[in-house]
Amino acid sequence: MELPRGDHDDAYQAHGRAWSPARADVDGLLRAARHVESYPIYYGSNHTFLVTVCSPAGDLSLAVYKPARGEYPLHDFPSGTLYRREVATWHLDRLLGWTNVPPTVVSTGEYGPGSLQLYIDGRETMEIEIGALRRVAILDFLANNADRKLEHCLPDQEGHIWAIDHGLTFHVQPKLRTFLWHFAGSPLTRSERRHLEGAAHGLIHADHGDAIRELLSAPEWSALRQRIERVLDAGRLPDPRYKPVPYRW
């Protein structure tokens, strides 16, 4: 579906179906957007919708809407909180100074409050350089991601990797379950250490840190802070021998 573009082509992704994630105002657009149409996405554990949203200026974009009402009960995650974890992961990505999670905000649509994530025009076939996934692996450890699958890593039309589906994150107990064990035990680079130190500081002193605190429970926020400090103290990524069994592919 081709949607009407705004005044500038660079305000949209390559196919003109969704706003560019590089726009400085994109998260504000998503927060202010009105849900116009929604179509169910039938694969997945919870109810998810591809929606057309309209900005106050009348510009349209595709986005992915996950309402709290559509979350199936789990024995280890509190009901109605998965959408908040989706949003918290985007804030953590921004706190790290990275752009691996599409802009994601809290939004109220046809089925009530939920997460609204910018749609990414992905490429169907593309070889991915393994090093491009390293930041995703670090993000997953910090977020304690219990559900990282290969299909959750999407290359866009320019080859940038976007990580999606972060509902099962930020548990206080170790839950890391992932296919990304290639980097296990490897030392942090100087750049990664700087980003992690920035996140540790920003978790307490930055707006993104405040947002994470509001989205998670107090014990979950504290556990996140401890994971950041732990990887900084270790100076390397975690070793899977001390973590739950990863997915096999």
Backbone as CSV, one residue per row, in Angstrom:
resi,resn,N_x,N_y,N_z,CA_x,CA_y,CA_z,C_x,C_y,C_z
1,MET,0.846,-1.187,0.000,0.000,0.000,0.000,0.881,1.235,0.000
2,GLU,0.680,2.122,-0.937,1.441,3.369,-1.031,0.677,4.468,-0.309
3,LEU,1.292,5.046,0.691,0.637,6.083,1.465,1.095,7.458,0.992
4,PRO,0.232,8.474,1.139,0.648,9.829,0.754,1.857,10.269,1.556
5,ARG,2.863,10.825,0.883,4.057,11.308,1.553,3.831,12.719,2.100
6,GLY,4.753,13.128,2.981,4.753,14.499,3.456,5.428,15.390,2.430
7,ASP,5.872,16.543,2.876,6.474,17.506,1.962,7.837,17.058,1.451
8,HIS,8.545,16.201,2.214,9.895,15.805,1.844,9.976,14.293,1.790
9,ASP,10.579,13.763,0.716,10.686,12.328,0.560,11.482,11.688,1.683
10,ASP,12.494,12.395,2.231,13.309,11.799,3.268,12.569,11.698,4.607
11,ALA,11.343,12.185,4.652,10.521,12.022,5.845,9.934,10.616,5.925
12,TYR,10.046,9.857,4.821,9.489,8.508,4.746,10.580,7.506,4.414
13,GLN,10.310,6.236,4.695,11.204,5.163,4.290,11.112,4.948,2.775
14,ALA,11.953,4.074,2.267,12.163,3.949,0.827,10.877,3.744,0.035
15,HIS,9.958,2.917,0.534,8.743,2.610,-0.208,7.581,3.552,0.111
16,GLY,7.810,4.545,0.952,6.784,5.540,1.230,5.635,5.048,2.074
17,ARG,5.819,3.934,2.778,4.718,3.372,3.562,4.765,3.749,5.039
18,ALA,5.921,4.208,5.493,6.062,4.533,6.917,7.069,5.666,7.074
19,TRP,6.894,6.448,8.129,7.811,7.542,8.413,9.231,7.010,8.590
20,SER,10.189,7.831,8.299,11.583,7.438,8.477,11.916,7.385,9.968
21,PRO,12.585,6.323,10.419,12.992,6.277,11.826,14.063,7.304,12.164
22,ALA,14.680,7.897,11.133,15.723,8.905,11.359,15.147,10.285,11.658
23,ARG,13.854,10.464,11.500,13.245,11.760,11.774,13.361,12.105,13.254
24,ALA,13.768,13.318,13.540,13.922,13.736,14.931,12.585,13.769,15.667
25,ASP,11.488,13.940,14.921,10.170,14.078,15.544,9.347,12.805,15.492
26,VAL,9.952,11.671,15.119,9.145,10.487,14.826,8.439,9.939,16.067
27,ASP,9.098,9.949,17.228,8.420,9.437,18.421,7.266,10.350,18.829
28,GLY,7.438,11.661,18.638,6.337,12.581,18.902,5.180,12.371,17.946
29,LEU,5.488,12.098,16.685,4.439,11.813,15.703,3.648,10.578,16.110
30,LEU,4.348,9.549,16.547,3.664,8.325,16.956,2.775,8.559,18.176
31,ARG,3.259,9.341,19.139,2.457,9.602,20.344,1.185,10.391,20.007
32,ALA,1.305,11.316,19.063,0.173,12.180,18.725,-0.734,11.573,17.660
33,ALA,-0.308,10.481,17.041,-1.026,9.935,15.893,-2.373,9.326,16.286
34,ARG,-3.308,9.470,15.370,-4.638,8.848,15.505,-4.665,7.560,14.683
35,HIS,-5.184,6.480,15.298,-5.296,5.210,14.595,-6.465,5.290,13.607
36,VAL,-6.181,5.029,12.324,-7.202,5.163,11.287,-7.774,3.810,10.892
37,GLU,-6.901,2.870,10.550,-7.324,1.524,10.167,-6.417,0.510,10.843
38,SER,-6.952,-0.683,11.098,-6.126,-1.730,11.704,-6.432,-3.075,11.061
39,TYR,-5.391,-3.862,10.907,-5.504,-5.194,10.307,-4.762,-6.183,11.191
40,PRO,-5.396,-7.280,11.580,-4.717,-8.231,12.465,-3.540,-8.912,11.779
41,ILE,-2.468,-9.092,12.545,-1.329,-9.902,12.128,-1.497,-11.248,12.825
42,TYR,-1.690,-12.309,12.075,-2.173,-13.552,12.659,-1.096,-14.435,13.266
43,TYR,0.169,-14.239,12.919,1.200,-15.054,13.548,1.684,-14.348,14.805
44,GLY,2.109,-15.127,15.787,2.557,-14.548,17.050,1.700,-15.036,18.205
45,SER,2.227,-14.898,19.411,1.558,-15.410,20.605,0.449,-14.504,21.107
46,ASN,0.526,-13.205,20.809,-0.446,-12.242,21.301,-1.084,-11.497,20.134
47,HIS,-2.166,-10.804,20.398,-2.865,-10.065,19.345,-2.031,-8.842,18.933
48,THR,-1.759,-8.777,17.659,-0.945,-7.710,17.088,-1.636,-7.183,15.847
49,PHE,-1.515,-5.867,15.594,-2.218,-5.253,14.477,-1.282,-4.351,13.680
50,LEU,-1.399,-4.444,12.371,-0.766,-3.475,11.485,-1.758,-2.334,11.332
51,VAL,-1.363,-1.145,11.706,-2.291,-0.021,11.709,-1.779,1.106,10.819
52,THR,-2.726,1.825,10.254,-2.425,3.094,9.594,-2.708,4.192,10.604
53,VAL,-1.712,5.035,10.839,-1.891,6.134,11.788,-1.765,7.453,11.037
54,CYS,-2.405,8.467,11.590,-2.449,9.783,10.952,-1.920,10.825,11.935
55,SER,-0.947,11.601,11.506,-0.383,12.649,12.351,-1.349,13.825,12.425
56,PRO,-1.174,14.745,13.387,-2.038,15.934,13.443,-2.023,16.755,12.158
57,ALA,-0.911,16.654,11.394,-0.822,17.386,10.124,-1.452,16.640,8.961
58,GLY,-1.926,15.404,9.210,-2.588,14.636,8.162,-1.706,13.664,7.416
59,ASP,-0.422,13.522,7.810,0.471,12.565,7.166,0.199,11.158,7.709
60,LEU,0.225,10.177,6.823,-0.081,8.797,7.189,1.183,7.954,7.272
61,SER,1.112,6.918,8.115,2.226,5.982,8.242,1.695,4.641,8.728
62,LEU,2.430,3.591,8.416,2.135,2.284,8.987,2.868,2.131,10.311
63,ALA,2.254,1.390,11.232,2.859,1.104,12.527,2.318,-0.231,13.017
64,VAL,2.921,-0.761,14.068,2.502,-2.040,14.652,1.985,-1.768,16.062
65,TYR,0.759,-2.190,16.303,0.039,-1.897,17.554,-0.162,-3.193,18.322
66,LYS,0.275,-3.212,19.591,0.111,-4.373,20.459,-0.646,-3.938,21.716
67,PRO,-1.967,-4.145,21.753,-2.743,-3.694,22.912,-2.567,-4.600,24.120
68,ALA,-2.646,-4.020,25.299,-2.561,-4.813,26.527,-3.665,-5.855,26.579
69,ARG,-4.844,-5.527,26.052,-5.970,-6.468,26.066,-5.687,-7.720,25.261
70,GLY,-4.744,-7.647,24.330,-4.457,-8.792,23.475,-3.358,-9.691,23.993
71,GLU,-2.863,-9.421,25.199,-1.782,-10.232,25.748,-2.348,-11.466,26.458
72,TYR,-1.866,-12.630,26.079,-2.277,-13.857,26.754,-1.559,-13.969,28.090
73,PRO,-2.240,-14.479,29.128,-1.625,-14.573,30.465,-0.405,-15.493,30.456
74,LEU,0.605,-15.103,31.214,1.816,-15.899,31.384,2.043,-16.147,32.867
75,HIS,2.716,-17.238,33.192,2.904,-17.555,34.607,4.041,-16.752,35.225
76,ASP,4.938,-16.190,34.382,6.107,-15.531,34.947,6.205,-14.034,34.641
77,PHE,5.294,-13.503,33.828,5.258,-12.061,33.566,3.875,-11.530,33.953
78,PRO,3.808,-10.425,34.679,2.506,-9.881,35.091,1.636,-9.542,33.894
79,SER,0.359,-9.836,34.008,-0.583,-9.594,32.912,-0.671,-8.110,32.588
80,GLY,-0.777,-7.823,31.294,-0.960,-6.444,30.848,0.283,-5.592,30.890
81,THR,1.466,-6.207,31.001,2.703,-5.417,31.094,3.624,-5.588,29.892
82,LEU,3.303,-6.498,28.975,4.234,-6.778,27.885,4.423,-5.554,26.989
83,TYR,3.350,-4.823,26.756,3.474,-3.648,25.887,4.377,-2.595,26.512
84,ARG,4.372,-2.512,27.828,5.231,-1.550,28.521,6.709,-1.949,28.372
85,ARG,6.953,-3.232,28.322,8.321,-3.727,28.141,8.814,-3.441,26.719
86,GLU,7.903,-3.507,25.754,8.254,-3.128,24.375,8.758,-1.685,24.337
87,VAL,8.034,-0.817,25.008,8.397,0.607,25.009,9.677,0.834,25.801
88,ALA,9.814,0.149,26.929,11.004,0.309,27.758,12.266,-0.110,27.006
89,THR,12.154,-1.122,26.141,13.328,-1.566,25.383,13.772,-0.490,24.403
90,TRP,12.815,0.214,23.793,13.193,1.326,22.908,13.911,2.415,23.697
91,HIS,13.414,2.729,24.884,14.074,3.742,25.709,15.484,3.291,26.091
92,LEU,15.662,2.012,26.381,16.994,1.502,26.707,17.926,1.622,25.505
93,ASP,17.432,1.300,24.332,18.222,1.436,23.105,18.668,2.883,22.913
94,ARG,17.775,3.813,23.145,18.124,5.234,23.015,19.088,5.660,24.127
95,LEU,18.910,5.103,25.319,19.809,5.415,26.428,21.242,4.986,26.103
96,LEU,21.365,3.895,25.360,22.673,3.411,24.937,23.249,4.247,23.791
97,GLY,22.406,5.090,23.206,22.854,5.884,22.068,22.827,5.118,20.769
98,TRP,22.040,4.027,20.728,21.960,3.184,19.544,20.615,3.368,18.848
99,THR,20.483,2.773,17.689,19.219,2.818,16.937,18.943,1.437,16.363
100,ASN,18.798,0.457,17.249,18.500,-0.898,16.818,17.059,-1.305,17.083
101,VAL,16.328,-0.495,17.842,14.909,-0.767,18.101,14.095,0.331,17.436
102,PRO,13.114,-0.016,16.608,12.288,1.022,15.971,11.597,1.879,17.032
103,PRO,11.400,3.157,16.756,10.694,4.024,17.707,9.395,3.379,18.189
104,THR,9.223,3.326,19.517,8.095,2.619,20.123,7.549,3.454,21.270
105,VAL,6.246,3.687,21.280,5.628,4.545,22.289,4.369,3.885,22.833
106,VAL,3.874,4.417,23.931,2.556,4.020,24.440,1.496,4.774,23.659
107,SER,0.485,4.056,23.197,-0.566,4.680,22.385,-1.884,3.966,22.656
108,THR,-2.985,4.700,22.517,-4.312,4.120,22.707,-5.001,3.997,21.355
109,GLY,-5.332,2.767,21.005,-5.989,2.507,19.739,-7.359,1.880,19.930
110,GLU,-7.791,1.131,18.938,-9.132,0.540,18.941,-9.375,-0.357,20.152
111,TYR,-8.331,-1.009,20.635,-8.497,-1.958,21.736,-7.844,-1.474,23.029
112,GLY,-7.713,-0.169,23.158,-7.197,0.398,24.394,-5.707,0.643,24.344
113,PRO,-5.108,0.918,25.514,-3.678,1.242,25.550,-2.815,0.062,25.144
114,GLY,-1.695,0.389,24.524,-0.752,-0.631,24.093,0.498,0.037,23.562
115,SER,1.353,-0.750,22.963,2.555,-0.195,22.340,2.283,0.074,20.868
116,LEU,2.920,1.109,20.360,2.827,1.463,18.940,4.254,1.622,18.439
117,GLN,4.637,0.759,17.512,6.000,0.748,16.996,5.998,1.092,15.514
118,LEU,6.917,1.945,15.134,7.037,2.333,13.734,7.281,1.101,12.869
119,TYR,6.543,1.003,11.771,6.720,-0.097,10.820,8.041,0.087,10.083
120,ILE,8.778,-1.028,9.938,10.045,-1.002,9.218,9.890,-1.770,7.908
121,ASP,10.232,-1.112,6.809,10.232,-1.764,5.501,11.454,-2.666,5.402
122,GLY,11.280,-3.935,5.703,12.402,-4.861,5.711,12.678,-5.469,4.351
123,ARG,13.885,-5.974,4.195,14.268,-6.683,2.988,14.028,-8.169,3.201
124,GLU,13.420,-8.822,2.201,13.076,-10.233,2.343,14.318,-11.120,2.350
125,THR,15.306,-10.822,1.535,16.514,-11.628,1.471,17.733,-10.719,1.549
126,MET,18.640,-11.090,2.440,19.865,-10.322,2.585,20.824,-11.073,3.494
127,GLU,22.081,-11.117,3.126,23.086,-11.687,3.999,23.475,-10.642,5.042
128,ILE,23.493,-11.075,6.310,23.790,-10.162,7.409,25.186,-10.454,7.939
129,GLU,26.003,-9.437,8.014,27.315,-9.573,8.643,27.110,-9.789,10.140
130,ILE,27.737,-10.851,10.685,27.471,-11.215,12.073,27.792,-10.074,13.028
131,GLY,28.794,-9.274,12.701,29.148,-8.162,13.577,28.051,-7.133,13.722
132,ALA,27.142,-7.077,12.737,26.039,-6.118,12.800,25.053,-6.464,13.903
133,LEU,25.120,-7.689,14.418,24.189,-8.126,15.455,24.766,-7.979,16.866
134,ARG,25.987,-7.521,16.967,26.640,-7.466,18.282,25.904,-6.539,19.246
135,ARG,25.491,-5.372,18.771,24.770,-4.455,19.657,23.440,-5.042,20.100
136,VAL,22.805,-5.802,19.219,21.545,-6.460,19.598,21.806,-7.457,20.716
137,ALA,22.912,-8.192,20.628,23.257,-9.156,21.674,23.469,-8.465,23.013
138,ILE,24.145,-7.315,23.003,24.360,-6.565,24.246,23.040,-6.033,24.781
139,LEU,22.218,-5.483,23.899,20.903,-4.982,24.308,20.079,-6.096,24.945
140,ASP,20.124,-7.297,24.355,19.344,-8.417,24.878,19.797,-8.823,26.269
141,PHE,21.108,-8.797,26.505,21.579,-9.132,27.846,21.086,-8.105,28.861
142,LEU,21.202,-6.832,28.517,20.775,-5.788,29.450,19.273,-5.850,29.707
143,ALA,18.498,-6.100,28.654,17.031,-6.182,28.796,16.579,-7.540,29.308
144,ASN,17.517,-8.496,29.434,17.170,-9.844,29.893,16.089,-10.452,28.991
145,ASN,16.359,-10.418,27.693,15.376,-10.844,26.696,15.180,-12.363,26.731
146,ALA,13.964,-12.793,26.979,13.652,-14.217,27.073,13.155,-14.802,25.763
147,ASP,13.238,-14.034,24.671,12.620,-14.536,23.435,13.265,-13.931,22.186
148,ARG,14.592,-13.999,22.074,15.242,-13.478,20.869,15.340,-14.585,19.814
149,LYS,14.566,-14.427,18.755,14.600,-15.346,17.623,15.233,-14.650,16.426
150,LEU,15.683,-15.442,15.471,16.334,-14.899,14.280,15.410,-13.966,13.520
151,GLU,14.116,-14.346,13.418,13.193,-13.533,12.640,12.852,-12.206,13.305
152,HIS,13.346,-11.983,14.511,13.130,-10.702,15.189,14.177,-9.662,14.796
153,CYS,15.117,-10.024,13.931,16.172,-9.109,13.488,15.941,-8.792,12.011
154,LEU,15.516,-7.567,11.728,15.091,-7.192,10.383,16.079,-6.231,9.739
155,PRO,16.651,-6.570,8.577,17.425,-5.586,7.830,16.485,-4.704,7.015
156,ASP,16.702,-3.390,7.055,15.861,-2.508,6.256,16.445,-2.371,4.847
157,GLN,15.878,-1.472,4.055,16.293,-1.341,2.662,17.743,-0.868,2.536
158,GLU,18.273,-0.222,3.560,19.660,0.245,3.539,20.608,-0.735,4.212
159,GLY,20.070,-1.849,4.754,20.906,-2.852,5.391,21.076,-2.690,6.884
160,HIS,20.454,-1.662,7.479,20.546,-1.475,8.927,19.690,-2.527,9.624
161,ILE,20.183,-3.056,10.752,19.474,-4.106,11.482,18.568,-3.508,12.548
162,TRP,17.301,-3.914,12.509,16.324,-3.487,13.518,15.860,-4.702,14.316
163,ALA,15.818,-4.571,15.623,15.373,-5.645,16.504,13.958,-5.348,16.984
164,ILE,13.070,-6.333,16.862,11.669,-6.158,17.245,11.254,-7.255,18.222
165,ASP,10.046,-7.108,18.742,9.404,-8.102,19.611,10.121,-8.218,20.950
166,HIS,9.837,-7.274,21.844,10.520,-7.209,23.136,9.552,-7.271,24.315
167,GLY,8.477,-8.035,24.170,7.520,-8.139,25.259,8.039,-8.928,26.450
168,LEU,8.887,-9.923,26.199,9.381,-10.781,27.281,10.775,-10.323,27.720
169,THR,10.798,-9.194,28.368,12.057,-8.581,28.780,11.961,-8.057,30.214
170,PHE,13.107,-7.725,30.776,13.239,-7.022,32.064,12.746,-7.820,33.273
171,HIS,12.710,-9.147,33.165,12.362,-9.949,34.344,13.477,-9.830,35.374
172,VAL,13.124,-9.948,36.649,14.142,-9.834,37.702,15.006,-11.088,37.782
173,GLN,14.492,-12.225,37.336,15.263,-13.466,37.329,15.955,-13.632,35.983
174,PRO,17.083,-14.349,35.917,17.762,-14.573,34.632,16.849,-15.319,33.652
175,LYS,16.602,-14.706,32.500,15.687,-15.282,31.512,16.285,-15.306,30.109
176,LEU,17.536,-14.880,29.969,18.110,-14.710,28.644,18.018,-15.996,27.825
177,ARG,17.321,-15.889,26.694,17.134,-17.023,25.777,17.235,-16.469,24.365
178,THR,18.258,-16.903,23.639,18.592,-16.218,22.409,19.372,-17.117,21.465
179,PHE,19.375,-16.766,20.194,20.248,-17.442,19.232,21.584,-16.717,19.094
180,LEU,21.741,-15.569,19.726,22.919,-14.721,19.551,24.006,-15.050,20.577
181,TRP,24.602,-16.231,20.479,25.683,-16.586,21.385,27.058,-16.457,20.721
182,HIS,27.104,-15.925,19.515,28.370,-15.811,18.796,29.389,-14.966,19.564
183,PHE,28.891,-13.971,20.322,29.782,-13.028,20.992,30.019,-13.374,22.459
184,ALA,29.526,-14.530,22.896,29.588,-14.873,24.316,31.016,-14.827,24.845
185,GLY,31.193,-14.133,25.961,32.483,-14.071,26.612,33.494,-13.138,25.974
186,SER,33.130,-12.467,24.885,34.090,-11.599,24.203,34.218,-10.259,24.942
187,PRO,35.415,-9.679,24.959,35.629,-8.415,25.684,34.849,-7.271,25.054
188,LEU,34.451,-6.324,25.888,33.824,-5.109,25.394,34.852,-4.259,24.655
189,THR,34.431,-3.609,23.593,35.289,-2.636,22.941,35.246,-1.325,23.739
190,ARG,36.173,-0.426,23.446,36.153,0.868,24.120,34.864,1.625,23.831
191,SER,34.407,1.536,22.585,33.168,2.218,22.217,31.979,1.651,22.986
192,GLU,31.894,0.322,23.075,30.787,-0.300,23.807,30.816,0.092,25.276
193,ARG,31.995,0.136,25.851,32.103,0.545,27.254,31.607,1.971,27.449
194,ARG,31.955,2.870,26.540,31.478,4.256,26.646,29.958,4.304,26.580
195,HIS,29.365,3.526,25.668,27.905,3.526,25.555,27.253,2.943,26.813
196,LEU,27.843,1.901,27.367,27.293,1.301,28.583,27.439,2.240,29.775
197,GLU,28.554,2.914,29.876,28.738,3.884,30.956,27.735,5.028,30.820
198,GLY,27.481,5.438,29.570,26.469,6.465,29.346,25.087,6.000,29.755
199,ALA,24.780,4.722,29.485,23.480,4.181,29.881,23.352,4.093,31.392
200,ALA,24.425,3.675,32.061,24.398,3.595,33.527,24.118,4.964,34.133
201,HIS,24.750,5.991,33.588,24.515,7.360,34.078,23.110,7.834,33.715
202,GLY,22.716,7.597,32.464,21.426,8.083,31.991,20.241,7.399,32.629
203,LEU,20.434,6.165,33.111,19.327,5.462,33.758,18.829,6.236,34.967
204,ILE,19.717,7.012,35.572,19.356,7.801,36.749,19.123,9.269,36.412
205,HIS,19.837,9.783,35.404,19.858,11.226,35.182,19.233,11.684,33.865
206,ALA,18.742,10.785,33.029,18.218,11.189,31.718,16.724,10.895,31.594
207,ASP,16.080,11.569,30.659,14.643,11.387,30.445,14.307,9.946,30.065
208,HIS,15.136,9.328,29.230,14.875,7.933,28.854,14.945,7.019,30.077
209,GLY,15.863,7.328,31.008,15.939,6.555,32.239,14.697,6.729,33.095
210,ASP,14.196,7.963,33.171,12.956,8.217,33.906,11.790,7.452,33.295
211,ALA,11.749,7.413,31.967,10.668,6.700,31.280,10.719,5.209,31.585
212,ILE,11.926,4.636,31.604,12.059,3.215,31.931,11.572,2.949,33.344
213,ARG,11.921,3.825,34.272,11.493,3.650,35.663,9.965,3.654,35.776
214,GLU,9.302,4.491,34.978,7.841,4.558,35.010,7.195,3.330,34.369
215,LEU,7.871,2.724,33.406,7.290,1.603,32.667,7.483,0.263,33.367
216,LEU,8.510,0.147,34.200,8.825,-1.109,34.870,8.510,-1.012,36.356
217,SER,8.508,-2.155,37.017,8.386,-2.157,38.475,9.728,-1.744,39.081
218,ALA,9.712,-1.361,40.346,10.949,-0.941,41.016,11.996,-2.061,41.028
219,PRO,11.623,-3.321,41.346,12.630,-4.392,41.303,13.184,-4.627,39.894
220,GLU,12.339,-4.484,38.862,12.810,-4.677,37.484,13.787,-3.578,37.078
221,TRP,13.498,-2.342,37.490,14.412,-1.238,37.195,15.752,-1.452,37.894
222,SER,15.715,-1.884,39.138,16.949,-2.133,39.890,17.751,-3.269,39.260
223,ALA,17.054,-4.313,38.802,17.741,-5.443,38.169,18.414,-5.007,36.869
224,LEU,17.775,-4.114,36.110,18.387,-3.580,34.899,19.669,-2.830,35.252
225,ARG,19.609,-2.003,36.255,20.791,-1.248,36.670,21.922,-2.191,37.070
226,GLN,21.584,-3.268,37.766,22.593,-4.230,38.190,23.204,-4.957,36.990
227,ARG,22.407,-5.260,35.970,22.956,-5.938,34.791,23.938,-5.036,34.043
228,ILE,23.603,-3.747,33.951,24.536,-2.816,33.304,25.846,-2.768,34.079
229,GLU,25.762,-2.648,35.389,26.968,-2.589,36.212,27.757,-3.894,36.123
230,ARG,27.042,-5.029,36.032,27.709,-6.333,35.997,28.545,-6.493,34.734
231,VAL,27.981,-6.106,33.587,28.740,-6.278,32.351,29.903,-5.291,32.294
232,LEU,29.736,-4.108,32.875,30.842,-3.158,32.949,31.957,-3.688,33.853
233,ASP,31.586,-4.257,34.993,32.580,-4.805,35.911,33.330,-5.981,35.280
234,ALA,32.591,-6.820,34.555,33.207,-7.987,33.915,34.052,-7.586,32.716
235,GLY,33.647,-6.508,32.039,34.380,-6.054,30.870,34.198,-6.933,29.657
236,ARG,33.176,-7.777,29.696,32.939,-8.688,28.584,31.477,-9.120,28.562
237,LEU,31.041,-9.697,27.440,29.671,-10.194,27.332,29.519,-11.474,28.137
238,PRO,28.301,-11.807,28.574,28.103,-13.000,29.402,28.416,-14.279,28.634
239,ASP,28.764,-15.328,29.393,29.075,-16.630,28.818,27.833,-17.521,28.933
240,PRO,27.408,-18.192,27.874,26.175,-18.983,27.909,26.234,-20.179,28.834
241,ARG,27.430,-20.586,29.266,27.509,-21.736,30.172,26.859,-21.435,31.512
242,TYR,26.657,-20.141,31.782,26.051,-19.756,33.056,24.659,-19.162,32.867
243,LYS,24.067,-19.454,31.697,22.753,-18.909,31.386,21.828,-20.037,30.944
244,PRO,20.501,-19.791,30.880,19.587,-20.818,30.400,19.950,-21.284,28.997
245,VAL,19.501,-22.480,28.652,19.816,-23.083,27.356,19.282,-22.203,26.230
246,PRO,20.122,-21.847,25.243,19.647,-20.988,24.150,18.819,-21.734,23.133
247,TYR,18.157,-20.989,22.270,17.467,-21.616,21.151,18.466,-22.354,20.271
248,ARG,18.023,-23.421,19.640,18.845,-24.140,18.661,18.282,-23.892,17.287
249,TRP,19.153,-23.700,16.303,18.728,-23.381,14.943,19.426,-24.312,13.975
